[in-house]
Structure formats: structure tokens, C-alpha cells
């Protein structure tokens, strides 16, 4: 927001320099982005009065002017401006003057006529970057006075970066109020007296949406001169605030908004049928806006309407048809309070932004509407004339923002700020901010004005106190904290350990979005209903993931499209299961492999990854638990995985996760031509470990016995191993599968499994007889349980 320093100092004028003022504002949270002079320096330009204007005898576009500059005699000046005419006051550059563009003025002949100076436009004085015609000064401007001083150009424009929570500072009044509190200076409130009405005309106002618009003020002003010239002082203040002068009525609306912070709007009274109604737009209603675009209203759009049609989008932008023009004679002024959320919703829906909506959606002082309409009326009557009617005031106080009661504790202030501020100093600061304080046993009960939408909690009050007191007064000291290392159970496997292990096996970690495409989600987990977002960022992020596979597959596709044929990736994160009206957030680790099993090299044949590559990687992770005997892989019927190439993982009967190759139908839908294997495991089931225990290594020799069995091909090898472990007891140190065969010599429904049993005693050497008896028990148990046969 840009503010003229002179305008600001009319409201509050602390005894500090411009630099000191800007420094204090920045330290108080109103950051100064730039301080710039309002005009480039010029000299030798005075107020002149044009006495006579004649056409140049040798040029159709030039005029020969006689100009009074309060010198010994009037000057003859040749001018090409279209708006030059006798009787106006202008900026006249005398001989020897230096203009903003470093142009030096000398007497010179123009088409045979000697010109003793130059009549200047605003652009030539460096006040604007564009514009045509002379700058016309007020009729009461003293002839001969220095224009630099008359226009008060020894001024600066202060550009303040207002944070979104400080809507109360989007005006000269708001910034001045903050300065008065910071500098302990009196604020010179502009006296705005109630306008005496000269006509009795009113326009009926009906508010159908009292929550969205709890206060609406309106007034008729008749017989205005809409094509009058806006005074230079007002044009200058608008210009220095970054606002272009348009016409007197519009300029006054903008001026009051900049001065007090209350956006206003003026309607052409003749374009209003019957009265004003604040209501929601009706289906298929349309409005052509001031910027020229025509919109069709959506539901829940608050509009200002008459009895026949909408006139404006409330708080955002007016309609073109009902706007004030230079031919307007009678106007209706509007000053209202609109709920910030309503204006923000409307502005974003239609992608419309205006100075009004910018203020309304951040919160306008709910006590400002009457003051603003009186100020606007006052200015219009002075500048454009007219006759003002009485104010129509529709107020629903129950729906207006109310002052907030907040408890403030002395000990809390000291704890948060790290310093002790005297109670009387705290009370002084709060009172300077127009907060009402009441002493309590442990602090104060503070009443915050309704205009401060940003103050809702005790911590907000503490921030206000230190902001005014001064951040620079917080003492510097070394932070001291009694820190201790939190205990971590040796039975817990850190997530970092699992991530490092996966990285060591060639996987790369990725991070994907928790929101995924609904179609992709259903492709990988059709049995689970995902939670849909009410307001998704894009259609590709419309549901919460129930598995991490959609993000991993998207990453695979991204890499494959960039000629990366070998992909090994993993991710740790949450999946969201919507169950019984609740969302379960389950931490999981998921991964994906595709392409060759090993990086390309000269001494290893290239082959594609398969199920057992992924299973081996997961077994390495499960070994971290020192409880591999608790885990079991069982055939899975997961609908997204290839039948016969998928397994569920269990730990002591509890489900841990799943792994397998993606179903061929899914590969086809994703346009993938080679196997893709995925896994997903619940982290809380694999991060609990058994404590490793030392046992003395036997000094006695191991004995190995190999057996080859013929069993039904449906019998799991794990079941055979478990049976051997149970029968062999403590003598069995390990049982390994070293061969599986199906083919010639083996029936089609059978398979041959060769196992090695490692036997050892801790305190003595085993003898052949006891080994033979043990092996006999093992073989008998296998025959009985699995109908196994020894293969010769």
C-alpha cells in the first residue's frame, strides 16, 4: 500500500525523520518496501493565469498565449495543448527553468513567434509517466507562486507491505493509528460532521442476507456535476497512492477508501428501479461488470440489486450499466459491511480482484460505514455540488463482529517474551491500541475492538505488546536448557535403519503425494473405498491413497519415459483407510522394482527381475528383527497382483504386508511391457525386534545329512522345514533347501525337494547311531504328514 508521507503526517506527526519513521514501522511489522520522491525535481515553474489565447498564424495546432505570472508584464508563450483556454491557471516554466527531464527552458521562436517560456503538462513536470494536456491548477491558486511548493512536492511515497492479517492498516487512518500507538503521539482525527440534508429523497433498502451484510448505509445526492474537475490536491493524493484520477464522484469513492479504509460505491440513481436489495443471485442471472466482462452468477453469490436486476457483485465490483458517468446527475452512495469470508469466496470463484474486495475479505471496521458516507458526501458537495438527502441505515447488530474478550496472564507474557515488562507499561500499550483492560488476579481481561480481526488469542495480545514495546528491547542471552537423551528400546528398529538398508540394496527413496487419481487408486486397490476430497487441487489428486503403489507407479512411468529401464524405488509414508466413518492413518513402507535384476556388466548375464528377487530383499529387511522364524509367506489372492506370483506376509499369525508381480491386465492398462514387482508392509509389524542372545559356540563337529523327498507340488517347503525343526529338536542347527526339481522321472503332480540337515551337539560328539535314529524319526514324520517318499 502506497501512502503520501505528508498526508500521513496530517493525521499523526511524530517528531522523527522520514527514515526513523520508516524504521519504526518496519520493526513493528509494517515493512517498508520503498520510499520514493513524489516527483522529479524541477525549478523555475510558477502558477500562471492564461489571459488570452489566439491561433498561431503559421501552425494550426499551436496557440499563442498571453500569460500572467505576476512579473513586470504578461509573457507571450506558444503552446500546443488542446485544453489551453483563457482564464485557467497553469504551470508556467519561465526562462531559465529546469524541468524534470533536465530540459532547460529558453526564449525561442516557434514558427516565427517568440515564446518566453513553456506551459507544462503533468508528464513534463514528472508527476506522471503519461498524459495529455496542461495541468490545470485550482482557480484560487496564487499567480506567481512556485509550483513545487504550491503542490507540496517535497513529499515522499511510502510503500508499505501489509500482511494479510492486518486489514486494519489498509488506509491512512489505520497506519496513523498504529504510528500513534508506536510513538505515543496524538492522532488528529479528521472532523467529519453530520451533513445537513437539503432534500428528503430516500431509496428503500432491503437486506435479505443479514448474516452476509449486517450493515448497509445509503444516501441520495441530486444535481451533481459529474464532469467537474477533480481538485489537484485530491488528484495528487490519489496519484501518490498509486490510483488514477477518473472523475470527481469515482475519485471521491477511492479517496475515502484510501483515507478511512471503507470501500464505497456510487450508482447512477436513474438506473435503479424501485429500491436496493442485498440478496443472493438468482440462477442464470447475468451482469456486465465495470471491467467489460459479462458473468453468469453461480449460487451463493451476494449481489446488490434493484427490483428488476442485479447492479453489482457485493463488495467486489459494480455493474457497467448502473455506474456513474460524466452525464450522471443523481447518484446513490453505498457504504456497507460485508462478511470477509463471503467476499473472499466470491472473489476467488470469479477470479475477480479489486481494491474493495482486497479490503473486505481482510475485514473492514464494522463501525466505519456511517463515518465514511458522511465524509464522501462532504467531499462530493464541495467538488461536484448537489443536494444531499437523509441517510438510510439498515443495521443488524447481532450479525456484526463484536469486541472480543481475551484473558491475558502476566506470567505468560514473561515466559513467551523472555523479559519482564512492568504492568503499567503493558496497560499503557494496550490502551494506546484502543484495547480496554480490566485487572484480574493473574493479569488482565482485555476487550479487543471488532476492527482488529487478527486478535483472537492470548498469544496475539502478547505479540501486539512486544510489537509496540519494541523487538529490539528483547535482551540477548544464551539459551539454557536441561536436555537429555530420550531412551530408545533396543527392541525397536529405527525407520532410518530400514531406509538405509533399502538404499544399500540399490533402491532409491521417493516422496509422492498423499492425494492420488481416483482411477489409479481403484486400479490398485479396488476393494477399498477411498476418502474423496471435497475441494481437490486437481482431478489427478481427488482421493486419499489407501496404498502407496499409485505414487510409485507414476514415478516408474515418469522414469521409463525418460529412458530409465532399471528402476528400484521405495517410499515410507501414510496410507489412509476410511473405515466406520473414521480415517485410519497407517505408516507403511512400499517399494517397486522393474527392469534387469542387476546393473549391466560383463560377467553377469542380463535377466529380468522376478518374484524371488523381491522376496530376497524383503527377507533382508525382516532379518533386522532377529525373528525370521516368526515370519511366513503365504499365497496371496490380491486382485492387483499376478496369480501365483504374489504372497501375503504374516508374523506370528498377524498380517504384515504383501508382495508380488502386478497383474498383466494392469500392466496392459499402463502400457508396460515387462514385469513390475511391488511390496507394501506395515511398519509397526516389522519395527519390533527380538533381542539377540549369545550362546557359546560348540567345539564339536557338525554332521550333515542330505535327503531328497518326493511330495505333492502344493506342499509348501516352509511346512516341511517346520516339521523337521519340531522333530529334530535342539540337535538341529539348520535345515537348507539346495534343490527343487520337476521334470523327467518325477510325476507331473509332484516335485522333488533336496534338503540338508546340519546337526551338532553343544557338549559332545554325535555318534552315527543317534543321528540315524533322528533321521528315521524325521523321515517317518514327513511320510505321515505329507505322504513324502524318499527319492533314490
N, C-alpha and C positions, 0 to 999 in steps of 0.2 A: 504494500500500500504506500502510495506517494503522498506526502504532506508538505505544504509550504511551511518553512520554519517561522516566517512572520505571522502566518495565520495561526499556527500553534501557539506562538507567544502572546497572541491576543487573548487566549484562554488561560494560559499559565506561563509565567515569565520568571523562571528561577534565575538567580544571579550567577549563571555559569556560561561559559563559552559554548559555541556550537559543538566543538569536539568533546568537551566534557559532558554535554547533554547526551550526545550520541553514545558515548562510552557507558554512561549510566543506564541508558535504555537497553543497550546490548547486554550488560551484566544482569539486568532484570528480566531477561528472556525475550525482549522485543529487539531482535537482531537487526542492526542497521546494515543493509546491503550496499548502499551507496549514498553519498552526499554530493550533490552536483549543483552548480550555479543555475539560476532560473533563466539566464540569458547570457550570450556572449557580450563581453564588454564593448561599449561604444561611447563616443563622446561628441559633443557639438550638436546634439539633436535637441530641439526645443519644441514647445507647443506653438503651433501656428494656426491662424484663422484665415481661411480662404475667403478673400473679399470679392474677387471677380474671376470668371472663367471664360476664356474665349478660345475658339478653334484656332489651331496653328495654321498660318497662311500657306505653309508648304507641305503639311503632313496631316492626313485625315485622322490618324489615330493619336495625335498629340494635342495637348491643350496648353495654352499659355495662361498661367495663373498669377494673380496678384495676391501675395500672402503677407499678412501682418504677423511679425514675430517680435513685436514690442521693441523694434530697433528705431533708428532715426527716421526711416521711411520704409514703406512696404517693399517687398522683394518681388522680382519677376522670376518665376520658376516654371520651367517646362515640365509637364507631367503626362504620362501615358496611361494612367489608371482610369478605368471605366467609371469608378464610383466617385470621382472628384466632382465637387459642385460647390457653388458659393454658399458660405455660411457655416461649413463644417469645420471642426477643429481637427488638426492633423499633426503628425510628427514631421517636422521640417528639419532636414540636415543642412546646416549653414556651411558657408565656405570654410574649409579647414577641418570640417568634421571627419571623424574616422568611424566607419560602420563596422558591424560585427565581422564581416568578411574581409576586414582590413582595407576596405575601399576608402580612399581619401577623396573628399568632395572639393572640387574646384569650380570656379566660374568657367563655363564653356558654352560654345554655340551649338545649338541643336537645330539643324536645318535653317540656319541663318538667324535664329533668335537666341540672344544671350541669356543663359539660365544661371541664376545666382544661388544655386543650392539644389536640393532634391527632396521631394515628398516621399515618405517611406511607407512600405508595407511592413506587416509583422514579420515576414520572412527576412526582409532586408535588415531588420533590427535584431535578427537572431532569436526571435521569440517562438517561431515555428519553423518547421522544415519545408512546409509547403503552404500555399495560399495565394489568392489573387486580391488585388485591390489594396487601397490605402488602409492603414489602421485608423479608424475614426475614433477620436477621443471624446469624452463627455462634453456637453455644451458648457459646463461650468469650469472646464479646465483652464487655468490661468495662462493667458497668452504670454509667451516668452519663458515659461518655466522649463527647467531642464527635464526632459522626458525620462531619463534614467531615474531621477529622484521622484518624479510625479508618479511613475508606475511602480515605484518601490522595488526596483530590480536588484538592489543589493540584498538579495534573498537567496536561500538555498532550498532545494527539494530534497527532503529526507525520505529515502526509500526503505520502508520497514518490512521485514519478513514476519508476517503474523502467522503464528502456528494455528492449526485448525481448531484448537480448544479455546482460543482467545477471540471469539467473535465479538466480544465487548470492546475490542480495540480497533475495530474496522471503521473508525471515524475520528475526526479531530477531537471531539468530546471524549471519546474513550481513551485515546492516547494521553490527552491532557489530564484526565482523571488519574491515570497511572503515574504521570510525572508529578502531580501534586502530592500523591502519597509517597513517592520516592524521595522528593526534595523537601518535603514538609512545607509546601508552598500553597498559598490560597489559589483556588481556581476561580476565574472570573466568569461565572455563569452568564451567558447571554440573556439579557432581559427580554422575554417573549410575553408580551401582554395579550390578553384576550381581544380578538378583533371585534370591533363593533359592527354589527350587521346593518346593512342598508337596504336589504331586500328580505323577504320572508320565504323565498322559494326553497323547498327541500325535495329530496328524492327518496322515496321509500326504500329501505334496505331490509332484506330478509336473509337470515343466516340459517340454512338448512343443516349445515355440518358444523355444529357448535364446538365439537372437540377439535376439529382441524383448524377452525377460525373462531376463537373465542372473543375476539375484539375487532370491530370494524368501524372506522370513522370516515365519514364522507361530508363534502360541502360543495354547494353550487356557487360558482362565480360567473356572473354575466358581464357581457360587454367588455371582454378583454381585447387588447390589441396584440394579437398573436404574432404579428410581423414586426413588432417593435424591436429595437436594437438592444441586445443584452449589454448591460454596462461593462466597460472594460475591466473594472475591478473584479467582477464576477467571472468574466471570461478568463481572466488571468489566473484566478484561483482554481478554476476547472482545469486550465491548461497545466498548471503546476502540479495538479493531482493526476495528470495523465488522461483527462477526459476532454473530448472535443466539444466545443460550443455548437449547438444546433439551432435552437430557437428559445425565446425567453421562457416559455412555460416548461419545456423539457429541461432547460438549463437549471431552472429553479428546483425541479424534482431531483436532479443529480446533485445540486449544491446541498440541499437539505440532507440527502443520503450521506454525502461525504462529511458534512458538518456534525450531524447528530447520530448517524448510523441507522436511520429509519428509511428503508426503501419506500418510495411512493409512486403513484401512477396518476396520470391525468387523462380523462376520457373526454371526447367531444360530446357534449350534452345532447346535441341534436341527433346523435347516432344511437342513443339509448332509448329503448321502448319500454315505457311503464315504470320500471324501477330496477334496483340491483338485487340479485340473489346470489348468495355464495352457496354453491351446491356441487355435487359430483356430476361429471359429464355424462350425458346420455349416450347410449350405444349408437355408433356411426355418426355422431356429431363431428363437424369439421370446423377448423378455424385457420384463416390465413394470418400468420404472425407478422410482427414488425420487420423481421428479417427477410420476409418474402416467401418463406416456405409454408405450405399448407399441410396440416397434420390432421389425422383422424384419431379421435380420442379413444384411449383404452379405458377399461373400467378403473374406478378409484382414482380418477384424475380430478383434483379440485379446480373448479373454474369460477370466474366471475362472469355472471350472465345477466341479461335483462329478461323480460318476459317472453322473448322470442328466440334468443340465440346466445351462445357464449361470446363474451367480449375479450376475455384474457385467460391465460393459464395463471391461476393464483400464485403470486409470489415469484413467478418465473419470467413471463413475457406477455406483453399486451398484443391485442389483435390489430391488424393494419387498418381495418375499416373504421374502428372506433377511436383511433389515435388522433392526437391533436395535430393540426396542420396550420399553415400560415393564414388560412382562411377561417379558422375556427373563431367563433365569437363568444360562445358559452362553454364552460368546462365543468366537469365534476371531478373533484380531487378525492383520492382514495389513500387512506393510511390505515394499515391493518397489522395484526399479529397472526402469523400462520405457524402451525406446529413444525419444528425443524425436520422431523422425520418425514412428514408429508411432502415437504418441498424437496428434500433430498431424493426421495423415491421418484417423484415426478421428473425432476431434472435429469436423473440418470436414465430413466426409461426412455425419454425422448431425445437424449443426448443434447440437451439444451443447457447452456450456461449463460448467466447474466450476472451483473453486479448485484442485482436484487436477490437472486437465488443464492448467490455466494454468501450473502449475509443471513438470509432467512434460515438456511439449512444449518448454520452455525449458532443461531439463536439471537434474536433481536430483543432488546429491553422491552418487556411487556407493559411498561409504564410510559412508553415514549410516544405512542400514537397521537394523542391529543396535542402534545407539545409540538410535534413535527408538523401537523396540519396547520396550526396557528402560525408557525414560522414560515411555512410555504405560502400561506395566504398573505402574510405581511409583505413578503418579497414580491409576489405577483402584483399586488395592488400598487406597489411603488414603481415597478418596472413596466408592467403591461396594463395598469389601470384596472377598472372593473368594479363590480358591486358584489360584495360577499353576502351569502346567506348564512343562516344558522347551521351549526354542526349537527349531523345525525350520528349518534353514538350508540352502537349496539355492543353491549358488553355482557359476557357470560363468565363472571369471575371464577366460578368453580372449575373451569377448564383452563384457566391461565396458570402458568408456572408460579408457584408460591415460594416465599422465602423458606430456606432450609435451616433446620435446627441440627447443629453438629456439636458433639461433646469434644472438647479439646483438653488433653491432660498435660500438665506441666512436665511430669517425668518423661512422658513420651516425646515431647519436644527436645528435651536434653539428650535422650537416648538416640534419636534419629540424627540430630544435628551435631552431636559431639561437643556442644558448648552450652553454657548456661546463659540464657537471656533473662534479664530482670522482668518480673511480672508487669510492672508499669510500662516497660518498653513494648512488651507483647500487646498489651491493651491499646497502647498508642498506635501501633502499626495497624491493628485490626480496625480501630476507629477511623484511621486515615483512609482505609479501604472501604469505608461506609458499612462495615460489619458491626452489628450490635452485640456487645458482650455482657454476660452476666456471670459473676464469680460463683464458683462452686467449690466443694471441699477439696477436690484434686485438680482443679483447673478452671475452665470456663464453659458456659453454654453459649455458643456463637450462632447468631442469626445471620445467614448469608443472603444478600439481596437476590431476587429472582433473576436479575440480569446476568449473574455470574453462573452460567450453565456448567462451567468447568469445575466448580467447587461442590463436591458431593460427599467427600470422606475427610476424616481427621487428617490423613496424610496430605490432602490438598491444602488444608489450612496451614500445616507446617511448611509446606513448600512456599506458600504466599508469605509467611513470616520471614523466612530466610531470603526470599527474593527481594523483599523491601529492606530488610536489615542489612543485606549485602553478603553475597557469597564470599567476597574477598576477606570478610571478617572471620571466617571459619579458621581456627588456628591449625597450623601444621604440626602434626605429631606422628610418631611411628606407631603403627597399629600393633597391638599386642594381643595375642590370642592363645589360650591354652589349647593346643592342638594335640590330638592323639591319633594313633593309627587304629582304625576300626578293625576288630578281629574278623578274619575270614576263615571259615571252616575248610580244612583240608579235604573234606568230602564234597566240596563244591568246585566244579570245573569252571574257571572264568570263561566268559564268551570269547575273550581275546585269544585264549588258547586254541579254541576251535577254529577261529578265523585264521590264526597263524598256520595251523596245520593244513587247512584247505589251501591257503596260499602256497605253502611248501609243496603241495601235490600238484601245483600248476593252475589252480583256479584263480580267477581274478574277481574281486568283490565289486558288486554294483549296488546302486541305490535307485530304486524305481518308485513311482508314485503309489500311494495307498488307494487312489481312485483309478478305476480302470473302465474300459469299454464293456458295456453290459453283454454284448455279443461274444466278446472274447472270454469274459468271465464264465458265461454259460457253456462255452466250448470246453473248458477245463474242469468245471465243477457244476454240472447240470442238476445234480441232486440237491444242492444247497441254494436257498433263496437269498440273494444278497440284499443288503440295505441300500436303497436308492437315495441319492442326494436330491434335496428339494430345489437347490439352485446350483447345479454343476457349472464348473468353469467352461467346459466344453462337452460335447456329446461323447467324446472318447474318454471322459473321466466322470461317468454318470453314476457308478456304483462303487461301494467299498469292497475291496478284494476279500474273498474267502480263501484264497491261496495266492502264493507269490509267483506262481507259474506264468500268469499273463504278462507280468512285467519282464520276467526272464526271457520269455519267448520273443517279446518285442525287441529286447536287446539283441537276441540272436539274429532276428531278421535285419536289424539295423547293421550289424556287423557283416552278415552274409552279403548284403547289398553293397558292401564296401570291400569285397573280395577277401574277407577273413574266413577261411574254410574251416579252421580248427578253433572251436570256441569251448572254453571251460569257465563257467561263471557261477557265483553263488551270492546269496543275499541273506542277511538276517533282518528280521522286522516283524511287524504285527500282521496277523490276518484277523478279519472281523467276521464273527459268526453271529448272525441275527437269530436269536432263539428266545422264545417266551417273552417277547416284547423287550428283550434286553440284548445288548451287543457285547459278546464275549471277545475280549482282545487277547489273542493267543500269540505269544512270541514263538517264532519258528525259524529254522534255518532251511533254506531251499537252494537247490543247485540244478545245473543243466550242463550236459556235455554233448558235443556233436563234432563230427569230423574224424580225423585219424586218432588212433589210440596214443601214438607217440609223435613228437615233432619229427619232421622229415630228417633222416640221417642215413648214412651209407651202409651201416652194418645191421640195421633192423628193418625187416620187411614192413611195408606200409599196410595197415589194416584199419578198418573202421571200428569205432568203439562199440562195445556190446554190453549186455546186462551185467556181466561179471566184472567188467572194468569199474562200473559204478558201485557195484556191491562191495568190491575190494576197498574202494575209497571210503565208503561208509563204515566198513569194519574197522578201518584205521581210526576213525573218529570214536567208535564205540569202545575201542581198546583203552581210551583215556579214562574210562570208568573203572578199570580193573575188575570188570564184572561181565566179561564177554559171554560167560556161560549162562547169564540171565537173559540174553537176547536170543530171539528166534525169528527166522524169516519164514513166512507162510505165503502160499499162493494168494494173490490179490485178484479181486474182480472189479477193480476201479474202472469205471466206464471210459475214462480218458486214456487208459493205458492198454498196450498190446496184450491180448490174452496169451498166457504162457510166458510172458516176459515182464511180469510185474510181481511184486512181493510186498506184503504188509510186514512191518517190523513190530515186534512185541517185546516188552520187558517184564518178565515175571507175570505174564498174562495181561498186562496193560498195553494199550495201543500206543505206539511211539511215532510211527510215520509210515511212509510208502515210497517205493522207488519202482522205476520201470521205464520201458520204452513207450513213447507216445503212440497212440492208436494210428494205424495207417490212414483212417478217414480224416483225422485231424491234420496229419502231415499233408494230405492232399489239399485240404482247405487252405492251408498256409503256404502252399506251393513249395514244400520242402521235399527233396528227392532222396534223402538219406536218413538213417535212424537218428532220432533225438531222444536222449535219456534224461529223466528228471528225477528229483527226490525232494521230499519235504519231511522234516522231523520236528516234533515239539521239543523246544529247548528245555523245558522243565523236566522232561523224562530222560534226558541224556547228559545233564549237567550235575547229576548226583553220582558220586563215585564211592567205591569201597576203599578203605584204607589198605594199602599194600602191607603185607606182613612178611617178615623174614623167616625163612626156615632153613635149617642147616643143610648144606649140600651133601648128598650121600657120597661116601668114599668107595662104595661098592659098585661093581659093573652093571650096566644096563643090559637087558636081554630084549631082543626084537623078535617078534613073531608076526609073519605075514599070513593073511587069509584072503581068499578070493571067494566071494559069495554070488550066487545067482538068486535074485529076488525080483518080485514084480516091479515093473518100471515106475509104478505110482508110489512106491515106498520112499519116503524122504530119507536121505542119507543122515540127516540130523537125528532121526529116530533110532537108526541103527547105532550111531555113536553113543547116544544117551543110554541105550540098553547095555552096551559094552561097559560104559563107565559104572553103571549101577552094579553089574555082576562082578567086574574085576576088582572093585574096591580100591583100597589105598595103594595096592601094588602098581596099579596102572598110572603111569606118569603122563602118557599122551596117546591119542589114537588119531592117525592121519589117513586120509584117503589119497592114494597115489595113482589110482587108475579107475576109470569108468569106461566100460566098453559095451557097445551094442552092435550087432552085425552077424557075420558068418559064425555059425556054431552056437549062437545064442537065440533062443526063441524070440519072436517079434514082441511079445508082451513082457519080456524080461530084460534085465540089464545085469551086467557083471560089475561088481564093485570090489576093488582090492584095497585092503586096509592094513596098516602097520600098527601093531600094538607095542608100545615101549613100556617095559616092566622093570621095576627096580625096588629094592628094599632099603630102608634108611640105615639099618644096623648090621646087615649081614648079606652074604651072597646067596642069591636064589639058586635052588637046585632044579634039575630037569624034571624031577617027578612032580613038584608042586606047580611048576609052570605048565606041565602037561595037563594036570588036573584043572587048573584055572582056565586054560584054553578050551578044555572039554565043556566046562560049565558055560562058557561064553557061547560056544557053537550051539549047544543044546538050547540055550535061551533064545538065540536068533532063529533056530529052526521052529521053536514053539511059537514065537511071537509073529514072525514074518514069513514062515514057511520057506526059510532060506535053505539053499543047498550049497555044499562046498563044491567049488569048481576045480576039477583036476588040472 
